[in-house]
């Protein structure tokens, strides 16, 4: 199945490949969501910080260094030799829906009503 929006087609397999199990929850990482929403990771993080009250821990949490390193070793999230300045946020399904409401974008997943991945 493919999702089409504004001429953009995102294969279901691409989305599924960006879902991780962290703390017993299925989540997507801010960097991957920024790519799917077609915004900079910095802009996504700024919107989240401006709207923190909309993101309780059941919607979003920041990865610990150990969690990030485990994900990084399992997947190619950064090229070898690159480092993140801040640990990334992880978003649950409800967090992703809330994120779509705070992002000012029409690209990528922003117009999707609900990711069907839980």
Backbone as a printed PyTorch tensor [residue, N CA C, xyz], in Angstrom:
tensor([[[ 0.8420, -1.1820,  0.0000],
         [ 0.0000,  0.0000,  0.0000],
         [ 0.8850,  1.2420,  0.0000]],

        [[ 0.4830,  2.2380, -0.7350],
         [ 1.2400,  3.4840, -0.7870],
         [ 0.3520,  4.6340, -0.3730]],

        [[ 0.9610,  5.6000,  0.2840],
         [ 0.2650,  6.7990,  0.7030],
         [ 0.6380,  7.9030, -0.2620]],

        [[-0.3540,  8.5930, -0.8300],
         [-0.0660,  9.6580, -1.7770],
         [-0.6120, 10.9690, -1.2480]],

        [[ 0.2070, 12.0080, -1.3280],
         [-0.2080, 13.3200, -0.8370],
         [ 0.5790, 14.3810, -1.5800]],

        [[-0.1220, 15.3000, -2.2030],
         [ 0.5340, 16.4050, -2.8980],
         [ 1.6220, 15.8830, -3.8480]],

        [[ 1.3660, 14.7870, -4.5400],
         [ 2.3250, 14.2440, -5.4770],
         [ 3.4280, 13.4270, -4.8350]],

        [[ 3.4280, 13.3050, -3.5150],
         [ 4.4470, 12.5500, -2.8100],
         [ 3.9130, 11.1610, -2.5110]],

        [[ 4.6980, 10.1470, -2.8340],
         [ 4.3020,  8.7750, -2.5450],
         [ 5.3050,  8.1940, -1.5630]],

        [[ 4.7800,  7.7240, -0.4380],
         [ 5.6280,  7.1040,  0.5740],
         [ 5.1860,  5.6570,  0.7100]],

        [[ 6.0800,  4.7450,  0.3950],
         [ 5.7530,  3.3300,  0.4880],
         [ 5.5740,  2.9420,  1.9530]],

        [[ 4.6000,  2.0890,  2.2010],
         [ 4.3300,  1.6180,  3.5570],
         [ 5.5800,  0.9880,  4.1710]],

        [[ 6.3570,  0.3010,  3.3570],
         [ 7.5760, -0.3440,  3.8470],
         [ 8.5700,  0.6750,  4.3900]],

        [[ 8.6150,  1.8480,  3.7730],
         [ 9.5220,  2.9080,  4.2350],
         [ 9.1010,  3.3640,  5.6230]],

        [[ 7.8090,  3.5770,  5.8020],
         [ 7.3090,  4.0160,  7.1060],
         [ 7.5420,  2.9370,  8.1510]],

        [[ 7.2140,  1.7050,  7.8240],
         [ 7.3860,  0.5950,  8.7680],
         [ 8.8490,  0.4370,  9.1700]],

        [[ 9.7540,  0.6780,  8.2310],
         [11.1830,  0.5280,  8.5400],
         [11.6820,  1.5860,  9.5210]],

        [[10.8900,  2.6320,  9.7430],
         [11.2820,  3.7120, 10.6480],
         [10.5880,  3.6100, 12.0050]],

        [[ 9.9360,  2.4990, 12.2610],
         [ 9.2620,  2.2730, 13.5420],
         [10.1660,  1.4010, 14.4050]],

        [[10.4060,  1.8660, 15.6240],
         [11.3010,  1.1640, 16.5460],
         [10.5550,  0.8430, 17.8370]],

        [[11.0330, -0.1490, 18.5380],
         [10.4610, -0.4980, 19.8370],
         [11.4140,  0.0140, 20.9150]],

        [[10.9680,  1.0200, 21.6660],
         [11.7620,  1.6180, 22.7280],
         [10.8790,  1.7150, 23.9690]],

        [[11.3880,  1.2620, 25.0920],
         [10.6390,  1.2830, 26.3560],
         [ 9.2940,  0.5710, 26.2410]],

        [[ 9.2680, -0.4580, 25.4090],
         [ 8.0470, -1.2360, 25.2440],
         [ 6.9850, -0.5530, 24.4080]],

        [[ 7.3490,  0.5440, 23.7280],
         [ 6.4020,  1.2870, 22.8920],
         [ 6.9310,  1.3280, 21.4700]],

        [[ 6.0180,  1.3220, 20.5130],
         [ 6.4070,  1.5170, 19.1270],
         [ 6.4900,  3.0150, 18.8860]],

        [[ 7.6430,  3.4640, 18.4060],
         [ 7.8820,  4.8950, 18.2320],
         [ 8.5660,  5.1750, 16.9060]],

        [[ 8.5090,  6.4320, 16.5250],
         [ 9.2940,  6.9350, 15.4050],
         [10.1520,  8.0700, 15.9380]],

        [[11.3450,  8.1990, 15.3890],
         [12.3260,  9.1770, 15.8380],
         [12.1250, 10.5020, 15.0980]],

        [[12.3900, 11.6060, 15.7920],
         [12.1800, 12.9450, 15.2390],
         [12.8430, 13.1260, 13.8770]],

        [[14.0470, 12.6500, 13.7240],
         [14.7730, 12.8070, 12.4570],
         [14.0230, 12.1390, 11.3070]],

        [[13.5010, 10.9380, 11.5540],
         [12.7470, 10.2270, 10.5230],
         [11.4260, 10.9270, 10.2270]],

        [[10.7570, 11.4060, 11.2740],
         [ 9.4920, 12.1170, 11.0760],
         [ 9.7020, 13.4140, 10.3110]],

        [[10.7810, 14.1160, 10.6130],
         [11.0790, 15.3550,  9.8880],
         [11.2400, 15.0640,  8.3930]],

        [[11.9130, 13.9750,  8.0950],
         [12.1000, 13.5880,  6.6960],
         [10.7450, 13.2810,  6.0420]],

        [[ 9.8980, 12.5400,  6.7370],
         [ 8.5910, 12.1810,  6.1810],
         [ 7.6600, 13.3850,  6.0620]],

        [[ 7.7560, 14.3220,  7.0080],
         [ 6.9310, 15.5360,  6.9700],
         [ 7.5390, 16.6170,  6.0820]],

        [[ 8.7310, 16.3640,  5.5680],
         [ 9.4480, 17.2880,  4.7010],
         [ 9.7290, 18.6250,  5.3800]],

        [[10.2510, 18.5410,  6.6090],
         [10.6960, 19.7170,  7.3530],
         [12.0790, 19.4100,  7.9130]],

        [[12.8080, 20.4530,  8.2930],
         [14.0930, 20.2450,  8.9530],
         [13.8600, 19.6830, 10.3470]],

        [[14.7660, 18.8410, 10.8080],
         [14.6620, 18.2980, 12.1610],
         [14.6560, 19.4380, 13.1760]],

        [[15.4560, 20.4540, 12.9290],
         [15.5130, 21.6070, 13.8290],
         [14.1460, 22.2830, 13.9350]],

        [[13.4590, 22.4600, 12.8170],
         [12.1380, 23.0910, 12.8180],
         [11.1270, 22.2160, 13.5590]],

        [[11.2030, 20.9130, 13.3540],
         [10.3090, 19.9930, 14.0670],
         [10.5270, 20.1040, 15.5670]],

        [[11.7860, 20.0630, 15.9850],
         [12.1020, 20.1550, 17.4140],
         [11.6600, 21.4950, 18.0100]],

        [[11.8040, 22.5800, 17.2530],
         [11.3710, 23.8930, 17.7360],
         [ 9.8680, 23.9090, 17.9780]],

        [[ 9.1060, 23.3380, 17.0510],
         [ 7.6550, 23.2950, 17.2180],
         [ 7.2610, 22.4560, 18.4320]],

        [[ 7.9700, 21.3600, 18.6370],
         [ 7.6920, 20.5180, 19.8050],
         [ 7.9710, 21.3040, 21.0840]],

        [[ 9.1030, 21.9860, 21.1420],
         [ 9.4620, 22.7450, 22.3430],
         [ 8.4830, 23.8790, 22.6070]],

        [[ 7.9570, 24.4820, 21.5500],
         [ 6.9680, 25.5530, 21.7120],
         [ 5.6160, 25.0250, 22.1950]],

        [[ 5.4000, 23.7230, 22.0120],
         [ 4.1110, 23.1160, 22.3460],
         [ 4.2700, 21.9400, 23.3060]],

        [[ 5.2170, 22.0290, 24.2320],
         [ 5.5190, 20.9070, 25.1220],
         [ 4.3020, 20.4100, 25.9060]],

        [[ 3.3960, 21.2860, 26.2580],
         [ 2.2280, 20.8610, 27.0400],
         [ 1.3450, 19.8950, 26.2470]],

        [[ 1.4740, 19.8930, 24.9290],
         [ 0.6940, 18.9840, 24.0830],
         [ 1.3510, 17.6140, 23.9340]],

        [[ 2.5470, 17.4560, 24.5030],
         [ 3.2970, 16.2140, 24.3350],
         [ 3.6620, 15.5880, 25.6800]],

        [[ 2.6790, 14.9910, 26.3760],
         [ 3.0260, 14.2850, 27.6180],
         [ 3.9100, 13.0760, 27.2890]],

        [[ 4.4990, 12.4780, 28.3040],
         [ 5.4500, 11.3910, 28.0820],
         [ 4.8330, 10.2010, 27.3380]],

        [[ 3.5250, 10.0240, 27.4340],
         [ 2.9110,  8.9160, 26.7010],
         [ 2.8450,  9.2120, 25.1950]],

        [[ 3.0770, 10.4750, 24.8030],
         [ 3.1070, 10.8620, 23.3990],
         [ 4.5290, 10.9630, 22.8550]],

        [[ 5.4500, 11.4020, 23.7240],
         [ 6.8040, 11.6820, 23.2650],
         [ 7.7650, 11.6560, 24.4410]],

        [[ 8.9830, 11.1800, 24.2040],
         [10.0190, 11.2380, 25.2260],
         [11.3650, 11.3520, 24.5290]],

        [[12.3370, 11.8500, 25.2730],
         [13.6810, 11.9850, 24.7240],
         [14.4440, 10.7000, 25.0130]],

        [[15.1420, 10.2050, 24.0020],
         [15.9240,  8.9810, 24.1760],
         [17.0870,  9.2240, 25.1190]],

        [[17.4460,  8.1920, 25.8690],
         [18.6650,  8.2590, 26.6610],
         [19.8410,  7.9750, 25.7200]],

        [[21.0290,  8.2610, 26.1750],
         [22.2160,  8.0010, 25.3500],
         [22.3200,  6.5160, 25.0140]],

        [[22.0300,  5.6450, 25.9910],
         [22.0810,  4.1980, 25.7640],
         [21.0410,  3.7650, 24.7260]],

        [[19.8130,  4.2790, 24.8310],
         [18.7690,  3.9340, 23.8580],
         [19.1670,  4.4010, 22.4620]],

        [[19.6890,  5.6070, 22.3830],
         [20.1120,  6.1350, 21.0910],
         [21.2360,  5.2890, 20.4870]],

        [[22.2130,  4.9250, 21.3040],
         [23.3250,  4.1120, 20.8070],
         [22.8500,  2.7500, 20.3220]],

        [[21.8780,  2.1470, 21.0310],
         [21.3290,  0.8580, 20.5850],
         [20.6240,  1.0040, 19.2460]],

        [[19.8260,  2.0400, 19.0990],
         [19.1490,  2.2640, 17.8180],
         [20.1580,  2.5290, 16.7100]],

        [[21.1560,  3.2980, 17.0380],
         [22.1700,  3.6400, 16.0390],
         [22.9350,  2.4110, 15.5980]],

        [[23.2120,  1.4880, 16.5310],
         [23.9450,  0.2840, 16.1590],
         [23.0800, -0.6720, 15.3260]],

        [[21.7680, -0.6220, 15.5250],
         [20.8510, -1.4780, 14.7670],
         [20.5430, -0.9040, 13.3930]],

        [[20.5910,  0.3960, 13.2730],
         [20.1690,  1.0800, 12.0500],
         [21.1640,  2.1570, 11.6860]],

        [[21.1270,  2.5440, 10.4390],
         [22.0250,  3.6050,  9.9860],
         [21.2910,  4.9310, 10.1340]],

        [[21.3010,  5.4970, 11.3470],
         [20.6410,  6.7820, 11.5640],
         [21.5880,  7.9390, 11.2990]],

        [[22.8760,  7.7170, 11.4750],
         [23.8880,  8.7170, 11.1510],
         [25.0370,  8.0200, 10.4490]],

        [[25.7080,  8.7530,  9.6020],
         [26.8920,  8.2000,  8.9720],
         [27.9940,  8.0940, 10.0100]],

        [[28.8510,  7.1380,  9.8400],
         [29.9570,  6.9350, 10.7630],
         [30.7720,  8.2180, 10.8920]],

        [[31.0780,  8.5710, 12.1300],
         [31.8540,  9.7760, 12.3820],
         [31.0020, 10.9930, 12.6960]],

        [[29.6950, 10.9320, 12.3930],
         [28.8080, 12.0490, 12.7160],
         [28.2420, 11.8480, 14.1160]],

        [[27.9240, 12.9300, 14.7710],
         [27.3740, 12.8670, 16.1240],
         [26.1900, 13.8190, 16.2280]],

        [[25.2610, 13.4710, 17.0970],
         [24.1260, 14.3750, 17.3310],
         [24.4870, 15.3040, 18.4720]],

        [[23.9970, 16.5320, 18.3890],
         [24.2490, 17.5040, 19.4410],
         [23.3080, 17.2520, 20.6180]],

        [[22.0690, 16.8830, 20.2960],
         [21.0620, 16.5990, 21.3130],
         [20.4770, 15.2160, 21.0550]],

        [[20.1000, 14.5400, 22.1130],
         [19.4670, 13.2350, 21.9560],
         [18.0890, 13.4380, 21.3280]],

        [[17.7150, 12.5630, 20.3930],
         [16.4540, 12.7680, 19.6700],
         [15.2210, 12.4180, 20.5000]],

        [[14.1030, 12.9840, 20.0710],
         [12.8070, 12.6510, 20.6470],
         [12.2550, 11.4290, 19.9310]],

        [[11.4920, 10.6300, 20.6760],
         [10.7750,  9.4880, 20.1140],
         [ 9.2850,  9.7670, 20.2910]],

        [[ 8.5000,  9.5310, 19.2520],
         [ 7.0710,  9.8240, 19.2700],
         [ 6.2510,  8.5510, 19.1290]],

        [[ 5.2570,  8.4090, 19.9930],
         [ 4.3120,  7.3010, 19.8740],
         [ 3.2890,  7.6700, 18.7940]],

        [[ 2.3730,  6.7680, 18.5190],
         [ 1.3560,  7.0410, 17.5040],
         [ 0.5850,  8.3180, 17.8290]],

        [[ 0.1670,  8.4800, 19.0890],
         [-0.5740,  9.6890, 19.4690],
         [ 0.3070, 10.9270, 19.3670]],

        [[ 1.5790, 10.7820, 19.6650],
         [ 2.5080, 11.8950, 19.5220],
         [ 2.6600, 12.3250, 18.0790]],

        [[ 2.6510, 11.3580, 17.1770],
         [ 2.7550, 11.6720, 15.7450],
         [ 1.5150, 12.4300, 15.2850]],

        [[ 0.3610, 12.0120, 15.7580],
         [-0.8680, 12.7430, 15.4060],
         [-0.8330, 14.1640, 15.9440]],

        [[-0.3610, 14.3300, 17.1810],
         [-0.2550, 15.6710, 17.7600],
         [ 0.7880, 16.4850, 16.9930]],

        [[ 1.8800, 15.8490, 16.6220],
         [ 2.9260, 16.5340, 15.8630],
         [ 2.3690, 17.0850, 14.5550]],

        [[ 1.5320, 16.3130, 13.8930],
         [ 0.9650, 16.7920, 12.6320],
         [ 0.0890, 18.0270, 12.8410]],

        [[-0.4860, 18.1730, 14.0330],
         [-1.3170, 19.3500, 14.2910],
         [-0.4890, 20.5950, 14.6220]],

        [[ 0.7410, 20.4320, 15.0880],
         [ 1.5540, 21.6090, 15.4280],
         [ 2.5160, 22.0150, 14.3200]],

        [[ 2.7460, 21.1240, 13.3600],
         [ 3.6280, 21.4780, 12.2480],
         [ 2.8460, 22.2680, 11.2080]],

        [[ 3.4490, 23.2950, 10.6930],
         [ 2.8220, 24.0980,  9.6430],
         [ 3.3580, 23.6390,  8.3000]],

        [[ 2.8550, 22.5090,  7.8300],
         [ 3.3440, 21.9570,  6.5770],
         [ 2.2160, 21.2470,  5.8500]],

        [[ 2.3390, 21.1710,  4.5330],
         [ 1.3800, 20.3960,  3.7570],
         [ 2.0760, 19.2170,  3.0990]],

        [[ 3.3530, 19.0300,  3.3790],
         [ 4.0980, 17.9560,  2.7480],
         [ 4.0790, 16.6770,  3.5520]],

        [[ 4.5490, 15.6200,  2.9330],
         [ 4.7320, 14.3370,  3.6050],
         [ 3.4910, 13.8160,  4.2730]],

        [[ 3.6120, 13.4590,  5.5300],
         [ 2.5320, 12.8360,  6.2750],
         [ 1.5760, 13.8300,  6.9140]],

        [[ 1.8280, 15.1030,  6.7760],
         [ 1.0710, 16.1000,  7.5370],
         [-0.4320, 15.9970,  7.3420]],

        [[-0.9010, 15.5530,  6.2000],
         [-2.3230, 15.4890,  5.9540],
         [-2.9300, 14.1270,  6.2710]],

        [[-2.1150, 13.1830,  6.6960],
         [-2.6260, 11.8580,  7.0370],
         [-3.4960, 11.9180,  8.2700]],

        [[-4.5850, 11.1830,  8.2820],
         [-5.4720, 11.2100,  9.4430],
         [-4.9510, 10.3480, 10.5770]],

        [[-4.3310,  9.2140, 10.2720],
         [-3.8400,  8.3440, 11.3220],
         [-2.8680,  7.3400, 10.7490]],

        [[-1.6650,  7.2610, 11.2840],
         [-0.7610,  6.2010, 10.8280],
         [-1.2990,  4.8740, 11.3380]],

        [[-1.3300,  3.8870, 10.4890],
         [-1.9060,  2.5920, 10.8400],
         [-0.7750,  1.6070, 11.1220]],

        [[-0.0790,  1.8320, 12.2260],
         [ 1.1000,  1.0160, 12.5000],
         [ 1.1070,  0.3870, 13.8600]],

        [[ 0.0750,  0.5360, 14.6630],
         [ 0.0300, -0.1340, 15.9680],
         [-0.8730, -1.3180, 15.9360]]])
